Amino acid sequence: MDVGTVEGEKFVFSASGRCCICGQPTVFRAERGNEIPLRWYKHWFRGDLKCTRCGSIPRERALFTVIERLYPMWRGLRIHESSPVYRGVSKKFQDECATYIRSQYDPDLGFGLVHPTRKYHSQDLESQTFDNASFDIVITQDVFEHLFAPDRAIQEISRTLVPGGAHIMTVPLVKGIEPSVRRACLRDGKIEHMLPAQYHGNPMSSEGSLVTIDWGYDILDYLAFHSGMAISHIQIDDLSQGISAVYCDVIVCKKVMPIAV
C-alpha cells in the first residue's frame, strides 16, 4: 500500500486506479487533519477514499463490482433500492436503469405513495406495499444495522423478488466472528436501549439513523434462516479499484429458482 503525504495542513492518501462506477481512470483520495498509523488506513478509508471523478466510496464500488459480475445486464432489470443517497452507485442506477426505483422510510408521506417532487416511493422495508415478484434486484446499502425487525425485512424483500432474483447488500459487520449484538429494540412502541445510542447518517433526517444491531458474520445464518434464500458473502480488497476499507463486505441473498420435476 502507498503511504500518505502532507499537503499544506492536511494528511493525504491517494492512489491511481480505475473506478468501476464512472468507468474512468481516476485517483482515489482520502484526507485527514493528522497522520495515522498505517494499520488504521482501512478504517479511515471506509467513507473517505473517494473517486475524484464521481465521488463514490469503497463500499459502493464493492457493491457495484458484485452486481456487474452477477447481473451484467442490470440496465434492463427491475431494481429497487431502499434508502439511497444520490451519489456513486445509486446515481448510476438512477441515471442508467429506466426501471430503477428508490424508496425512503417516510411515514409522514404515507406508505405506498410516491413523493410528488422527489419521486421516491415511501416504504417501510419491514412491511412493503409492493406486489409479489416485483423486482429482479433489491439493493440496501448499510440499512440492516438500523432495522428493528430485520427478520421481517428480509422476508419482505424475498417476497418482492422474482425467483432467481437477489438482494444485494452492504452492512458493517463490526463484530466479525463474534455473535451479533442487539443495541436497541421496540417494546410497546417505545425504543428500549441495551447499549448507548449510536447514530449513522440518514438521507431523510439530520438527526441520523439509530443503530439497532452490531452485526457479525452470523448475519449470514440469520438471513438464510428467515428468508430461505441462498446466501453468499463476498469480500474484495483491490486498491487499484479503490476497494480497500473496513466493513466493505457485500452479501448476496439469492431467491432460489424452483426445480421442475
ROTI-314821 format. One record per atom (N, C-alpha, C, O, CB): y negated, x negated, z. Coordinates in pm, whole numbers, plus 50000, padded with zeros to 5 digits. Glycine has a CB too. Layout:
<recs>
YXZ
...
</recs>
This chain:
<recs>
501194991650000
500005000050000
498754991250000
498694981250071
500005009550122
497774995049920
496504987949921
495844989550058
496224998250135
495564993149809
494864981150086
494124982250212
492724987050184
492204985650073
494104968750287
492104992850287
490774998350270
489704987550265
489944975950301
490465008050380
488524991450222
487374982550216
486194989250283
486195001450305
487044978750069
485214981550316
483994986850377
482934988350268
482624978850196
483494977550492
482365000450258
481275002950164
480115008650245
480135020250288
481715012850049
479105000350265
477985004650348
478445006750491
478934997450556
477365017550292
478295019050540
478725022250676
480055029650677
480475034550782
477665030550746
480715030450563
481965037850553
483145028550529
483035018250462
481895048150441
484285032450586
485545025750559
486265033950453
486515045850473
486435024050689
486575027750340
487055035050223
488395029650177
488615017550171
486035034050108
489295038850145
490535035350079
490525041749942
490145053449929
491795039850162
490925034349839
491005040149705
492205034049632
492545022449651
489695037649625
492815042249549
493955037849469
493905044649334
493645056649325
495305040949541
494145037049229
494155042649095
495505049149067
496535044749116
493845031748990
495475059648987
496715066348951
496435077648854
495425077548784
497415071649075
497335087248851
497185098848764
497415111348846
498395112448919
498175098148643
496495120748835
496585133248910
497385143448831
497065146348715
495175138648943
498435148848893
499275158548823
498565171948804
498955179748717
500565160748898
497525174548882
496845187548873
495815187748760
495845196748677
496155190849007
494925177948757
493955177748646
494515170348525
493945171048415
492645171148691
495635163148545
496305156548433
495575144448380
495805140348266
496495166248324
494695138448461
493865127448413
494075114748495
494425115548613
492395131448417
493875103048433
493795090748513
492645092248612
491585097548576
493605078048423
492825087848734
491815090448835
491875079748944
492695070648939
492005104348896
490995081149040
491025073249162
491205082849278
490465092649289
489725064449179
492165080249364
492355087949486
491605080749596
491775068749617
493885089649521
490765088149667
489805081749758
489775088949892
489795101249900
488405081549695
489705080949998
489545086250133
488455078150204
488335066050185
490895085650213
487665085050285
486555078550355
486615081650504
487005092550545
485195083150296
486225071750583
486125073450728
484895066250779
484285058050709
487395068250800
484525069350903
483405062550963
483785049251024
482905040951051
482795071251068
485095046851045
485525034251103
486935030851056
487675039551012
485475034851258
487275018151066
488585013651021
489665018251118
489425019851237
488614998351007
490865020351064
492005024251147
493195015251114
493215008951008
492385039251124
494175014351204
495355006251175
496115011651054
496075023551026
496295005751297
496785002750984
497505006350861
498505017550885
498705026050798
498214994250804
499155017751003
500185027851030
499615041851039
500375051551035
500915024551157
498275043251053
497655056551064
497105061550931
496555072550923
496555056251166
497265053450826
496695057450697
497215071050651
496435079350605
497005047050591
498525073450663
499075086050611
498545098150690
498445109050634
500605085650616
498225096150817
497595107050893
496185109650838
495785121050819
497535103751045
495475099050814
494125100050758
494165106650620
493295114650588
493465086050748
495165103250540
495225108050402
495505123050391
495225128950287
496285100450327
496055129250495
496555142950484
495565152450417
495945159850326
496885148250622
494315152350458
493335161350399
492205154050329
491195160050294
492765170250503
492375140850308
491225133150262
491505123250150
490575116550105
490645125850377
492735122050104
492995113349989
492805121849864
493765126749804
494465107049994
491545123549827
491185133249723
491145126949585
490765115349568
489845139549755
491535134949487
491325130949348
489825131749321
489205142049345
492145139949249
489265120949270
487825120749247
487425129049124
486245130849097
487345106449230
488415134049050
488115142648936
488145157448975
487205164848945
489095140148823
489225161849041
489375176249069
489305179849217
489265191749251
490675180949013
489295170049305
489165172749447
490445176849516
490415180449633
488165183349467
491575176349446
492845180249508
493255170249616
492825158649615
493945181349402
494095174949710
494565166549820
496085164949810
496725171949731
494175172749958
496685155749887
498085152249866
499065163849868
499925164649780
498495142549969
498975173049966
499985183549973
499885193149853
500895198949812
499835191350104
498685194849797
498545203049677
499235196549558
499875203249478
497055205549645
499095183349549
499735176149438
501255176149455
501995176949357
499205161649428
501725175149579
503165175749603
503715189349564
504755190149498
503475172849751
503035199949603
503485213449570
503505215549419
504455221149365
502585223849636
502455211149350
502395213149206
503475205049134
504045209749036
501025209449153
503745192949182
504805184849122
506135192249127
506895192149030
504915171349193
506425198549241
507685205949256
507705218049162
508725220549098
507875210549402
506605225349154
506565237049065
506735232848920
507455239348845
505245244649083
506085222148880
506215217248742
507665213648709
508135216048597
505315205048719
508365207748806
509745203648782
510685215648775
511565216148690
510215193948891
510485225248865
511415236548875
511065247848779
511955254648728
511435241749016
509775249948755
509305261148672
508255256148574
507085259848585
508745272648760
508645247748477
507665241948385
506935252248300
505865249248245
508355232148295
507485264348288
506825274848212
506015284148305
505895296048278
507865283048132
505475278648413
504795286848513
503615294648458
503275305148514
504325278048625
503005290048353
501845297248298
502195311248249
501335319948241
501235289248183
503465313448217
503895326548170
504595334748278
505145345348248
504805324948053
504595329948402
505295336948509
504315344948595
503105342848592
506065327048596
504875354148671
504075362048766
504045354748899
505075352948964
504665376648783
502865350548938
502695342249057
501805349549158
500745354649123
502095328449021
502255349849281
501435354849392
501205343349489
502165337149536
502105367049463
499945340549519
499625330649621
498895337349736
497915344549715
498785319049563
499375334749856
498775340549976
497785330750038
498105319050061
499855344350078
496575335550065
495535328250139
495115315050076
494995305050147
496025325550278
494875314749945
494455302149883
492955299649899
492175308749927
494815302049735
492585287149881
491185283449862
491015280049714
491965275749649
490755271249956
489795281849662
489575279849518
489295265049492
488145260949475
488415288649466
490365257249490
490275243049457
491675238349421
492645245449442
489675234549576
491755226249368
493035219849344
494025228449269
493715233949163
493625215749473
495225229549325
496305236349255
496035251349244
496405257549144
497625234049326
495385257349345
495105271749338
494125274849226
494295284749155
494535276849473
493125266549209
492175268249099
492895266848965
492605274248871
491015257849110
493825257348956
494565255248831
495365267748796
495365272148681
495495243048842
496055273448894
496835285548868
495925297148827
496225304448733
497655289448992
494815298648897
493905309648866
493325308148726
493165317948654
492785310348969
493015295848687
492395293348557
493385293948441
493005297548329
491705279948559
494655290348466
495585288348355
496755298248350
497505298348252
496135274648362
496915306448453
498015316248454
497425330348456
496845334548556
498955313948576
497585337548346
496965350748334
497555360848431
496905370748464
497125355848192
498795358448479
499445368048568
499485363048713
500285367748794
500865370848519
498615353548744
498465348748882
497585358448959
496535362548911
497855334348886
498035362149080
497175369849169
497125362849305
498065355949345
497695384349184
496025364749373
495865358749506
495615369749607
495035380149576
494705348449507
496065367349728
495845377149835
495255370349957
495435358449979
497155384149871
494535378250034
493975373750161
494275384350267
494435396150237
492435371250149
494355379850390
494525389150502
493155394950535
492325388350597
495165382050628
492915407350493
491605413550508
491755428150552
491605437250471
490795412850375
492065430350682
492255444150730
490995452650717
491085464850708
492695444050875
489825446350716
488585454050703
488495460750565
487975471750553
487355444950726
489005453950462
489025459750328
490075470750319
489875480850252
489295448950223
491195468750386
492315478050377
493435472050296
493225467850182
491875491350315
494645471450352
495765465150284
496175473350161
496215485650163
496955463650379
496485466150055
496855472449929
495705474149833
495895478349719
497455485649956
494485470949878
493305472349793
492885458749737
493285448349788
492145478749873
492075459249632
491555447149569
490055446349595
489335456149578
491855446949415
489605434549637
488185432849666
487375435249539
487725429849434
487905418749724
486305443149545
485595447049424
484915435549349
484755436349227
484575457249458
484525425149419
483835414049351
484655401149352
484665393849253
482485411649417
485335398249462
486085385749473
487495386849413
488155376849387
486175381349620
487945399049393
489165402249317
490465397749383
491505397549317
489075395849182
490445394249509
491715391449576
492315404549627
491605414349651
491505381549694
493635404649641
494355415949698
494385414449850
494645403649902
495795416849641
494115425149919
494215424950065
495655427950103
496175438750074
493235435350131
496315418250168
497735419650202
498015413650339
497465403250376
498615413050096
498885420350412
499495414650531
500825408750487
501725416150448
499685425450645
500955395650493
502155388950442
503425394050510
504505393450453
502035373750461
503285399150633
504435404050708
504785418550674
505835423350715
504165402750856
503925425450601
504165439450563
503395442350435
502325448450438
503735449350678
503935437950321
503205438350195
503345451850125
504305459250147
503705427150103
502375454950042
502395467449965
502915465449823
503025475149748
501015473549960
503235453149785
503755450549651
505145456749634
505895457949731
503805435249624
505465460649511
506785465949481
507865455049490
507555443149486
506795472449342
509105459349501
510235450049495
510215442449362
509805447849259
511565457549513
510655429949367
510815421749246
509535421249162
509595422749040
511955427049161
508395419249227
507115418849157
506775405049102
505985403849009
506005423349249
507385394349158
506915380949127
508065371449097
509185372849147
506085375449242
507735361549012
508665350648986
508505339349087
509475332949126
508465345148844
507275337049130
506975326549227
506005332149330
505035338949296
506375313949157
506255329249456
505295331749563
504945318449626
505835310449658
505875341849671
503665315949645
503175303249699
502455305649831
501625314549842
502245296149599
502795297449930
501975296950052
501715282250084
502635274150087
502675304250173
500465278950107
500085265450145
499585265650290
498525271050319
499005259750050
500375259550378
500015258550520
499625272150577
498555273850636
498855248650538
500515281950559
500325295450609
501305298750722
500945305650817
500485305550496
502535293850712
503585298250804
503385293550948
504025298851039
504915293550755
502525283850971
502235279851109
501215289151174
500865287351291
501725265551113
500735299251099
499735308551153
500275322851168
499525331851203
498515308751063
501545324851142
502095338351144
502685341651281
503275333151347
503175339851035
502505354151323
503135358651447
504585362751423
505415361451512
502355370251507
504895367551303
506255372051271
506705365751139
506795372651038
506325387651263
506975352651139
507405346151014
508735351550962
509025350450843
507505331151034
509555357251051
510805363151004
510535374950911
511185376350807
511675367651123
509575383450948
509235394650862
508565389850734
508775395650627
508325404450935
507755379350745
507065374250626
508045369150522
507905372150404
506085363150666
509045361350564
509985355950465
510865366950408
511295366150293
510845344850529
511155377250488
511905388750435
511095396250331
511625400450228
512315398250548
509815397950358
508945404750263
508755396550136
508745402050025
507585407650327
508625383650151
508495375150033
509745376049948
509665377049826
508225360550074
510915375550012
512165376849938
512235390249865
512685390949750
513355375350033
511805400849931
511825414149869
510985414649743
511355421049645
511335424749968
509855407849744
508935408549630
509305398949517
508715399549409
507535405649675
510285390149540
510715380749437
511795386749349
512625394649395
511225367849501
511785382949221
512885386449132
514075377549165
513875366549217
512475384948983
515305381749137
516445372649151
516225360049067
515865360848949
517755379749109
516425348749128
516155336149060
514755330949084
514435319549049
516375337648913
513895339349143
512545335149176
512515326749302
513545325349369
511635347149192
511355321249335
511285312249450
509975313549525
508915315849467
511475297949406
510095312049654
508935309949740
508795295049760
509695288549812
509065317549878
507665289549717
507415275149727
506245273149822
505165278549802
507115268849586
506485265349928
505525264850037
505325250550088
506185241950075
505975273750151
504135248450146
503905236950231
503685242250372
503145253150391
502695228250182
504095234550470
503885237850610
503985224750688
504905217050664
504935248650661
503075222150780
503155209550855
504335209750952
504375217851044
501855207050932
505295200850930
506475200151016
506215189851125
506795178951127
507765196350933
505325193551216
504795184151315
505835179951418
505705169351479
503615190251385
506865188251440
507885184951541
509015176351484
509825171151560
508465197651599
509075174951353
510105166551293
511495171251330
511835182951310
509925152251335
512335162251385
513715165651420
513815173451550
514895178251585
514545153051430
512715174751622
512735182451746
512655197351715
512195201151607
511575178151839
513085205851809
513015220351785
511575225251768
510655219851830
513675227951900
511405235251685
510095241651670
509665247851803
510495251551885
510125252351559
508355248851822
507805253851948
506805264851919
505885263151838
507135242452029
506985276151985
506035287351973
504795284252056
504905281052175
506695300752018
503615285251994
502355282752063
501685295652110
501005295852212
501415275051973
501875306452034
501235319252068
502065330552010
502725328951907
499765319852016
502015342152076
502735353852026
501895366352055
500885365752125
504145355052091
502315377451999
501675390352025
502535398352121
503735400052099
501455398151893
501945403252228
502615412152322
501715424252344
500595423052394
502935404952457
502225435852307
501455448352321
500115447352249
499095452452296
501245451652469
500145440652134
498945439552052
497945429152097
496865428052038
498275452452047
498265421552201
497365411252251
497995397452236
499205395952248
497005413852399
497165387452209
497645373852191
497965367652326
497145367852418
496615365252115
499155362352337
499575355052456
499805340452418
500575337552326
500855361352519
499135331352488
499215317152455
500255310152544
500215311452667
497835310452471
501165302952481
502095294452554
501565280152567
501925272852659
503455294452485
500715276252473
500085263052471
498595264852443
498195275552396
500745253852363
497775254852471
496345256052443
496085260052298
496745255252207
495635242952474
495125268852278
494825274052144
494415262652051
493645253752087
493705284652151
494955263351930
494655253451826
494385261151697
495085270751666
495835243151807
493365256751623
492955263951503
492905254451384
492575242651397
491595270751524
493235260051266
493055253151138
492035260951056
491635271951093
494425251751061
491625255050944
490655261650857
491165274750801
492375276450780
490265252550744
490255284150778
490605297350728
489605301250620
488405301850647
490615307950844
490065303950496
489115307350389
488385320550413
487405323450344
489845308050259
488855328550510
488255341550535
487405341850662
486725351850688
489315351950545
487435331150741
486735331550869
486315317650913
487095308150907
487615337950976
485065316450957
484585303651010
485205300451145
485115289151191
483065303851022
485825310351208
486475308051337
487805300951322
488345295751421
486685321251410
488355300451203
489615293751179
490805302851202
490655314451240
489725281651266
492005297451178
493255304751197
494015298851314
494205286651322
494115304451068
494445307251405
495195302951521
496565297451479
497255303651398
495355314451621
496945286051533
498295280651510
499245287451607
499055286751728
498325265051527
500265294051553
501205301451637
502515294051660
503195296551759
501495314751575
502865284751569
504135277451581
503935263051536
503335260451432
505245284351497
504455253751616
504605239951571
506015238751516
506985238351592
504335229551689
506135238051383
507445238051319
508065224251315
507365214151308
507335243551179
509385223951321
510175211951293
511075214551174
510945224751106
510995207751417
511985205451149
512895207051035
513825218951050
514435223350952
513705194451017
513945224251171
514795236051190
514225248551122
514885258951120
514995238751338
513015247551068
512475258750989
513385261850871
513435273250825
511055255550940
514105251850820
514985254050706
516095263950741
516395273050663
515595240650658
516715262150856
517745271550902
517145285150932
517755295450902
518465266051027
515955285250990
515275297751024
515015306050898
515295318050895
513945294851097
514485299750796
514175306950672
515445312050604
515465323250554
513405297850577
516485303850602
517755307950540
518355319850616
518835329350554
518755296250537
518325319250748
518925329850830
518215343150808
518875353450796
518875325950978
516895342950804
516135355450798
515945360750656
515595372450639
514805353450861
516175352450556
515935357050419
517185357850333
517225365550236
514955348050352
518215350050367
519385349250282
519155340950157
520015340350069
519825362950243
518005334550147
517705326350029
518265312250046
518565307850157
516185325850005
518405305249933
518845291249933
517615282449957
516615283649886
519555287449798
517695273650056
516525265950099
516695251250063
517735245250087
516315267450250
515645245550004
515605231249972
514365225150038
513325231650048
515595228849818
514495212850081
513395205550145
513115193050062
513995184650045
513735201850294
511895191950011
511545181049920
510425172749980
509405178050024
511135186549781
510625159649980
509595150250025
509295140449913
510205134749853
510055142750154
508025138549885
507575129449780
506605119349842
505715123149918
506895137149662
506795106649811
505865096349856
505585087049738
506355077849711
506445088349979
504495089549669
504185082249546
502665080749538
501965089949495
504755089649420
502175069249578
500725067149580
500125067549440
498955070849425
500395053849646
500915064249337
500385064649200
500035078849158
499255080849065
501395058749102
500605089049228
500245102949204
499335108349315
499005120249317
501515111549193
498955099549407
498125104049519
498895112849615
498295121049685
496915111449468
500205111349619
501025119249710
501565109749816
502665104349803
502195126649634
500775107849921
501155098750028
500395103050152
499235099450172
500845083849991
501065110850236
500405116050355
501465121950448
502575124950406
499335126750318
501105123550574
502005130550665
502015145450632
501065150750575
501575128250813
503095151950669
503235166550654
502975171050510
502265180850485
502275173750751
503555163550418
503395166450276
504665173150222
504885173550101
503085153550198
505485178350314
506765184250276
506565196750191
505615204350212
507575187550400
507465198750097
507505211050018
508855217750042
509895211350032
507275208149864
508825230650074
510045238350097
510175248649985
509235255849954
510025245250237
511355249249926
511645258749819
512695268649870
513795264749908
512145251449689
512345281349870
513265291949909
513595299949783
512765307549734
512635301250022
514795298249732
515155304449605
516015316849629
517015316449700
515885294449515
515585327949566
516355340349577
517555339449484
517405337949362
515465352849542
518715340249541
519945337649466
520185348549363
520025360449391
521155336649562
520575344349243
520935353649137
522275360149169
523195353249213
520985346449000
522415373249148
523715379549168
524735374449066
524405371648951
523585394949157
525965373249110
527035368149022
527815379948966
528325388349041
527985358249099
527905380548836
528645391348772
530145388648786
530605377648756
528245392948623
530895398648829
532345397248844
533065408048766
534295408548767
532745397848992
</recs>
